[in-house]
């Protein structure tokens, strides 16, 4: 199964799998704060999924556009935003051929490592850099792979959700392999005696801060902030759960 098919297969469960009540307030608060402080209004969510961030940012007054590798995710985002929404089906490397550069580009939810290999992540960064206007910001959010690799991966807290008559149980497992991390998501759904199960698998390339900073610099972007998440805590490679980087495009076109 390729990456597009894999994410398409998860589209109808994505909003149940994701704890938006916990994520959106802190993430939108952080993003709106840094964008407003810079006077930036044009925002591209380059891994928009079903559009939750786009809706929240639009409601906060930003001019939003979105892209995702999954056609089914983009369909769901369009239902939320309306037929006139600026949306594209593309991976990060293909962004310049689909959407015009924006003042700010967001890559949230551990999406960059999904490219799967070092070369593919490098190509993704090139597409993202080309999509940022000169002087604008690129915001990258992923797991802290330095900590994940040192800990050998492991199981994340189980999530259980009720959706009408159906209940869903989601398990996330990170499996560390040579030069990659494999994410397994197991979804078990049931209503009465009817039970179904799905297994989603994605290969991740472990993006770490020193490598990322060097690659961004080569593309004309300077890292201005690296934190351990949306709470602005300083990034610590050994203890932070996440890595959140804000980089400014100081050189290049657009």
N, C-alpha and C positions, 0 to 999 in steps of 0.2 A: 504494500500500500504506500503510495507516495504522500508527500506532506499535505498536498491539497485534499486528497481523499480522506486522509486521517483527520484533518480539522473539520471537513464537511461532516464526517461521521459523528462528530461531537457537538455540532451546532445546536441541535435541539435541546441538549442538556447543559450547554455552557453557562447559561444564566442561573441554573440550579447549582452547578458545581462551584460557581464563584460566589463568595460572600460579599455581595455588593454593599450591604448595610454597613459592614465594617470598612471596606476598602474606599468607597467613593467619597465619604466626607473628608477623610484625611488626605486622599490623593488630589481631589479637586481643590481643597483648601490650599495645599502646597503649590499646585500648578497655577491656579488663579493668582496667587500671591506673587510668584516670580514673574509671570507674564505681565501682570498689571504694573508691577514695579518698573518693568522695562518699556512699557507702553506698546507691547506687542499684542495685536488683535487677530492676525491670521494664523490659524493653528492647523497642522496636519497630524492626525493620529495615524501613524503608519502601520499599526497592527490593531485596527479598531474593533475587531471581533464583532459582536452584535450591537455595538454603538453606544454602550452605557456612558463612556467618558465623553463622547461627542455630544450626547443630549445634555449632559450636565454642564459642559463647557459652553454650549450654545445658550443655555438658560442663564449662564453667568455673563453673557454678552459678547462672546468671542465668535469670530467668523470661522467656521470649522469645515474641514474636509477630512475624509477618511479613506483608508485602503486596508485590504486584508487579502491574504493568499486564498482564503476560502470563499467561493461564490455563495455558499449557503449562509455564512456569517454576514456577508455584505447584504444579502437579501433581507436578513433580519434587521440589520442596521437601517436599511432604507425604509422598512415599515415603521421604524421609530421616528425617523427624521423627515420622512416625506419624499415624494418622487423627485422633487427639485434638489435634493441633497447632492453634494459633490462627493461621489464615492467611486472607487476603482477597485478592480480585482487584480492584484499584482503582488509579487514579492518585493522585498526591499530593493533589490538590485534593479528592478524594472520600474521603480517609481518615477524617474525623470521622463520616461516615455509616456506616462499616463496623467501626471498632475504637475501643475506649475509650482515652482518653489514658493515656500511659505516663510513667514517670519519665525515660526517656531515649529519644530517637528518633534513628536513624542513617540517613544518606543517603550511601551509599558508592559508589565505582566510577564517578565522573563521571556520576551518574544525574540530578541536578537539571537540567543544561543540556539534557537530552533532551526536556524540555517544548517546546523548539523556538523560542519567541518570548518577548520580554520580558514581555508580558501573561500568557502561560501560566506562565512561571517565577514571576511575582509571585503568581498564583493558587495555584501549587504551594506557595510559601512560606507562604501563609495557611493552607492545609490542614495543613501540617507544624506550624506554630506552634500551631494548635488541638489538635494531637495530643500536645503536650508538657504534662505537669502543671506547675502553677506551682511554681517553684523547681527544676525539672528542666532537663535539658540537651538541646540539639539539636546533633548532630555532622554537619557537612557536608563532604564530600570531593569535590573535582573537580580537573580539570587547571588549571594556571595559564594562564588564557586571555590574560593580559597578555603573557606570553612567547610563547605560540602565535601570537597575532595579529601581534606584531612580527616573528616569524620566517617568517610566510607559510604556516604549516601544515607539511606534509611527511609523509614515510613513517616509520612506527615500525619497530623491528627485527622482522624476519620470525620467526614462530614455527612450528616443525615438531614434530609430535607423532605417535607411533605408538600406535595403539589396536587391539590384536589384529592381524589381518592387514592392516588398513587404515592408511594414513598420511595425515596432514592437514597442509596448509601454509596458514598464515593471514597475510594482509597487511592492515595498517591504514594508511589514508591519511587525513589531515586536510586538507581543502580550504577555504581561507579565501575567503568571499564577502562582499559588503556586508551587514553586520548579522547575519551568522550564520557558523557553521562547519559544513561537511558532513563527516561521518565515513563513510568507505567501508571495509567489511570484506569482503575477498575470501577465500573458503575453497575450496581445491582439495583434493579427497579422491581417493585411488586405492588399488586393490588389484589387483595384476597388470595386466591390460590395461584394466580398468574405471576410468574417470576421470569425476568429476563436479565441477561448480563452482557455487558460490552467491555472490551479491553482496548484501550487506546495506548499506543506506544509511539514515543517520539525520541529521536536521537538528538542530544544537545551537545554543542561544543562549549566547554567551560571557559567562559570569558572572565579574565582576571584583570584587575585595575592596571598594573604596569603595562601589559600588552595593549589594553584598550587605549590608554593614554597616548602611547607611542603611535598607534595606528591613526587615531584621531588627529594628532599633530601633523602626521604626514599628509592628511587630507585637508589641512588648513583650519582645523578646529582646535581651540585651546580649552582644556578642562579648567573651569573656574570653580567648580564645587564638586566634591565627592563625599557623599554621606552614606550612613548605614540604613537609609530608608527615608520615608516621607516625614519623619519627625525631626529631621535636621541633625540628628546625632552624628558626631564625627565617625567616619568609616574606620573600622578596625578589621583587618583581614582575618584575624583569629576569632572574633566574637560576633561581628555584625551578621544579622540574618540576610540582609539585602545589600546591594550596591546600587546607588543612585548617583548618576553623573550628569552634570549640567555643563555643556561645552558651547563656546561661542565660535561662530565662523568668522575668522579674522582674515583669511586669504581665499582666493579662488573666485570663480564666477558666481552669478546669481546674486 
